[in-house]
Amino acid sequence: MIFFTKHYSTTIFFSTVLLRPNTMDSSSITDEVSYEFLPYFRAFKDGRVERFFGTDVVPPSSDSQSDGVASKDVVILPETGVSARLFMPSTINSGQKLPLLVYFHGGAFCFGSPFCPTYHNYLTSLVAEANVLAVSVDYRLAPEHPLPIAYEDSWGALQWVASHCGGQGPEAWLNDYANFRRVFLAGDSTGANIAHNIAVRAGVEDLAGVKLCGVCLVHPDFASRDGYVTKTWLFACPGTTGSKDPRINPAVDPNLPCLGCTKVVVCVAEKDGLRERGLFYYETLRKSGWGGVVEIIETQGEEHVFHLFNPTCEKAVTLLKRLASLMNEG
C-alpha cells in the first residue's frame, strides 16, 4: 500500500483573504460559498478563502526573562517556504541535551498557525513546564493546498529535525541542545491526526538517528466507529476514499501496528463531539498488535480543545502537566 503520495488528482487555485471575526458578513456571499466552517473559515466558489481564526500573528521572543522561554522563526523547507516556530527554555545549560517536541496545530487542516497567540502561548507554557525544545510546524493549509500536502509538509519537518542528528544541521538550537533519542510528536484535533500519521510513517520509513519515544494526541480527529468522516475532511482532502482512507480511519490501516513509537497518550474531553472518535482510536490501537503502551486521559465537563481557549483553568493546567510529564518519563 502507498501510504503517502505526491500525486494530486485535483488541482485547485485559491487566493486567501484574512479577516477579523466581526467582518463576517453573510449577506454578500449567498450562492458563492463552496464550503464554510463558521466561525473559523469560509471558502468561495471563485477560489477566495476567508479565515477568521489564527490570522493574528505574535512575534517570537528572543527575551526569555518574562516567561522563561525564548522563541524564533525559521524556514525549514526552502523549496516550499514551510516554516516553524522554535521554542527553547532559558534554564538550559551549555552542553545539556533536552527532549525535543514536534508539534502540529489543529484547525480542520484549513486554519490555524504556530504564530497566532493561541498556539504561541500554549507552546510557551508547555515548553516551560516540560523543559523541552519544541518545533511548532507551519504546514500549508487546505483548500489552497489540499491534503496530503499538510502530511508531506509535516513529514518534511521531521526529516528536517533528523538532519541535525550529527550536529551539522542548519539550526544551532537543535544541533547544540536537542536529544534526538528522546523525540516526541503532539498535536490537537486535526494536528493530532497529523501526529498519528507521521508516527506511522516513521515506523515504516527510516529516520536515522531519531528515536521517537511518544506521541500525544489531544482531542484527535478521526473517523467514527461507523466510518463516518466529517464534511471538513472531505473538503480538505478531495481525493480521499472516505472511511476507507487510513489517514482518517486508522482502523483500516495495515501499517497501524508499525506505529513508530513506544507510547501514545490519547486525550479526550467529556463534552467534545470528537470524544467517541478518540476512544475508538484508543481501542483500535490497543487491539492492533502494536507493541507499545497506549494511555487514555479523559477530562470531565469540558469541550473540544478547551485547554487552548481557557489555558489557566485547573483542568487545562492538569492536562498540560500530564503531557509535560510524558516527555520526562524514563
C-alpha positions in Angstrom: 0.0 0.0 0.0 1.2 3.5 -0.8 0.5 5.4 2.4 1.6 8.9 1.3 1.5 10.1 -2.3 2.8 13.2 -4.0 0.3 12.8 -6.8 -2.8 15.1 -6.6 -5.8 14.2 -8.7 -7.4 17.6 -8.2 -5.8 20.9 -9.0 -7.4 23.9 -7.2 -6.4 27.6 -7.4 -7.2 29.7 -4.4 -6.4 33.2 -3.1 -6.6 33.9 0.6 -8.4 36.8 2.4 -7.7 37.2 6.1 -10.5 38.9 8.1 -11.3 39.6 11.7 -14.4 37.8 13.1 -16.5 40.9 13.1 -16.1 41.2 9.3 -18.1 38.0 8.6 -21.0 39.4 6.5 -23.1 36.6 5.2 -25.3 39.0 3.2 -22.6 39.3 0.5 -21.9 35.6 -0.2 -25.2 33.8 -1.0 -24.6 31.0 -3.5 -20.9 31.9 -4.0 -19.9 29.8 -1.0 -18.4 26.4 -1.7 -17.9 25.4 2.0 -17.9 27.1 5.3 -17.0 26.1 8.9 -18.0 29.1 10.9 -16.8 30.9 12.9 -13.4 29.7 11.6 -13.3 29.9 7.8 -15.3 30.2 4.6 -14.3 29.2 1.0 -15.9 30.6 -2.1 -16.5 29.1 -5.5 -14.3 31.7 -7.1 -11.3 30.4 -5.1 -11.2 33.0 -2.3 -10.8 31.9 1.2 -11.7 33.9 4.3 -10.1 32.9 7.6 -11.4 34.2 10.9 -9.1 32.3 13.4 -5.3 32.1 13.5 -4.7 35.1 11.4 -3.3 37.3 14.2 0.5 37.0 14.5 2.6 37.5 17.6 6.4 37.9 17.1 8.8 35.3 18.5 10.6 36.4 21.7 14.3 36.4 22.0 14.0 37.6 25.6 13.2 34.6 27.8 13.2 36.6 31.0 9.4 37.1 31.3 8.2 33.5 30.7 11.4 31.5 30.8 11.2 30.6 27.1 12.8 32.0 24.0 11.4 31.5 20.5 12.3 32.2 16.9 11.0 31.5 13.4 12.9 29.6 10.8 12.3 28.3 7.3 12.6 24.6 7.4 11.7 23.6 3.8 13.0 26.3 1.5 11.6 24.6 -1.6 8.0 25.2 -0.4 8.6 28.0 2.1 7.3 25.9 5.0 8.5 27.4 8.3 8.3 26.7 12.0 8.5 28.4 15.4 11.1 27.1 17.7 11.0 27.3 21.5 13.8 26.8 24.0 13.7 27.1 27.8 16.0 29.6 29.4 17.1 27.1 32.0 19.2 25.2 29.6 22.9 24.9 30.3 25.8 24.6 27.8 26.2 21.0 26.7 22.8 20.0 28.1 20.5 17.9 25.8 16.8 18.2 26.1 13.9 16.1 24.8 12.5 17.5 21.5 8.8 18.0 20.8 7.5 18.4 17.3 4.0 20.0 17.4 1.2 20.2 14.9 -1.5 22.7 15.4 -5.2 22.0 14.8 -7.7 23.8 12.6 -9.5 21.3 10.4 -6.5 21.3 8.1 -7.8 24.7 6.9 -6.9 27.3 9.5 -4.6 27.9 12.5 -0.9 28.9 12.8 2.0 28.4 15.2 2.4 32.2 15.1 -1.1 33.1 16.4 -1.4 34.0 20.1 -3.3 30.8 20.9 -0.6 28.4 19.8 2.4 30.6 20.7 1.2 30.9 24.2 0.3 27.2 24.6 3.7 26.1 23.3 5.5 28.6 25.5 3.7 27.2 28.5 4.3 23.6 27.6 8.0 24.1 26.9 8.4 26.0 30.2 6.6 23.2 32.1 8.3 20.2 30.4 11.7 21.8 30.0 12.0 20.6 26.4 12.8 22.1 23.0 9.9 22.4 20.6 9.4 22.8 16.9 5.8 24.0 16.0 5.2 23.3 12.3 3.5 25.8 10.0 2.3 23.3 7.4 0.4 24.6 4.4 -3.4 24.8 4.7 -6.2 23.5 2.6 -8.1 24.3 0.4 -5.3 26.2 -1.3 -3.0 23.2 -0.5 -5.3 20.2 -0.3 -4.3 17.1 1.6 -2.0 15.3 1.5 0.2 18.4 1.4 -0.1 19.0 5.1 1.1 15.5 5.7 4.0 15.9 3.3 5.0 19.2 4.9 4.9 17.6 8.4 6.9 14.6 7.3 9.4 17.1 5.8 9.6 18.9 9.1 10.5 15.7 10.9 13.1 14.9 8.2 14.5 18.5 8.8 14.7 17.7 12.5 16.6 14.4 11.7 19.1 16.3 9.6 20.5 17.8 12.8 21.4 14.4 14.4 25.0 14.7 13.6 25.3 18.2 14.9 25.7 19.7 11.5 22.1 20.8 10.7 21.1 24.3 9.7 19.7 25.3 13.1 22.0 25.8 16.1 19.4 25.3 18.8 18.8 21.7 17.6 22.5 21.0 16.9 23.5 22.1 20.4 20.6 21.2 22.7 18.3 18.5 21.2 18.4 14.9 22.4 17.4 13.0 19.3 17.0 9.8 21.3 14.0 11.5 23.0 11.8 12.9 20.3 8.0 13.3 20.8 5.2 14.3 18.5 2.0 16.0 19.6 -1.0 17.8 18.2 -4.6 18.8 18.9 -7.7 17.9 16.8 -6.5 17.6 13.2 -3.0 18.3 14.4 -3.3 15.1 16.4 -4.4 13.3 13.3 -1.2 14.6 11.6 0.9 13.5 14.6 -0.5 10.0 14.3 0.1 9.7 10.6 3.6 11.0 10.9 4.3 8.4 13.7 3.0 5.6 11.4 5.2 6.8 8.6 8.2 7.0 11.0 7.6 3.3 11.8 7.7 2.4 8.1 10.4 4.6 6.8 13.9 5.2 8.3 14.7 8.3 10.3 18.4 7.6 11.0 19.5 8.9 14.4 16.0 9.8 15.7 14.2 7.8 18.3 10.5 8.6 18.5 9.6 7.9 22.1 6.0 9.1 22.4 3.0 10.7 20.8 0.4 12.9 22.5 -3.0 13.1 20.7 -5.2 15.7 22.2 -8.9 15.5 21.1 -7.9 13.8 17.9 -10.0 13.9 14.7 -10.5 10.5 13.1 -13.4 8.6 11.5 -16.1 7.4 13.9 -16.8 3.8 14.8 -19.3 3.5 11.9 -16.9 5.0 9.4 -18.4 8.5 9.4 -16.0 11.2 8.3 -16.6 15.0 8.6 -17.5 17.2 5.7 -14.4 19.3 6.5 -12.2 16.2 5.9 -13.9 15.6 2.5 -13.4 19.3 1.7 -9.7 19.4 2.7 -8.9 16.1 1.0 -10.8 16.0 -2.3 -9.0 12.8 -3.4 -10.0 10.8 -0.3 -11.8 7.4 -0.3 -13.6 8.5 2.8 -13.9 5.9 5.5 -11.6 3.6 3.6 -8.8 6.2 3.8 -6.3 5.1 6.5 -5.2 8.7 7.1 -8.7 9.4 8.7 -9.6 5.9 9.7 -6.6 4.1 11.4 -8.9 1.0 11.8 -8.3 0.2 8.1 -4.6 0.9 8.1 -2.5 -2.3 7.8 0.5 -0.2 8.9 -1.1 0.7 12.3 1.0 -2.0 14.1 4.1 -0.3 12.7 3.5 2.9 14.7 7.0 4.2 15.2 7.0 5.0 19.0 6.7 3.2 22.3 4.0 5.2 24.0 0.8 7.0 22.9 -1.3 9.2 25.1 -4.8 9.9 23.8 -6.7 12.8 25.5 -10.5 13.2 25.2 -13.0 15.6 26.7 -16.4 14.6 28.0 -18.4 17.2 26.1 -16.3 17.1 22.9 -18.1 15.9 19.7 -14.9 14.0 18.8 -14.8 12.2 22.2 -16.0 8.9 20.8 -13.6 9.0 18.0 -10.7 9.4 20.4 -12.0 6.4 22.4 -12.4 4.4 19.2 -8.8 5.2 18.2 -7.6 4.1 21.7 -9.4 0.8 21.4 -8.3 0.2 17.8 -4.6 0.9 18.6 -4.7 -1.3 21.8 -6.0 -4.3 19.7 -3.9 -3.7 16.7 -0.8 -5.7 17.7 1.3 -2.7 18.1 3.9 -3.4 20.8 3.8 -0.1 22.7 1.7 1.3 25.6 -1.4 3.4 24.9 -3.0 5.5 27.7 -6.3 7.3 27.7 -6.9 10.6 29.6 -10.5 12.0 29.8 -11.3 15.4 31.1 -14.7 15.6 32.6 -17.1 18.5 31.9 -15.0 20.1 29.1 -15.4 20.6 25.4 -13.1 20.4 22.3 -9.6 21.9 22.8 -10.8 23.7 26.0 -7.2 23.9 27.1 -6.3 26.3 24.3 -9.1 28.8 25.0 -9.1 28.6 28.8 -5.4 27.7 29.5 -5.3 28.9 33.1 -8.3 26.8 34.3 -7.4 24.0 36.7 -8.2 21.2 34.2 -6.1 22.8 31.5 -3.2 23.1 33.8 -3.6 19.5 34.9 -3.6 18.4 31.3 -0.5 20.5 30.5 1.4 18.9 33.4 0.4 15.4 32.3 1.7 16.0 28.8 4.9 17.5 30.2 5.4 14.5 32.4 5.2 12.2 29.4 8.2 13.9 27.9 10.2 13.4 31.1 9.4 9.8 31.9 12.0 7.1 31.6 
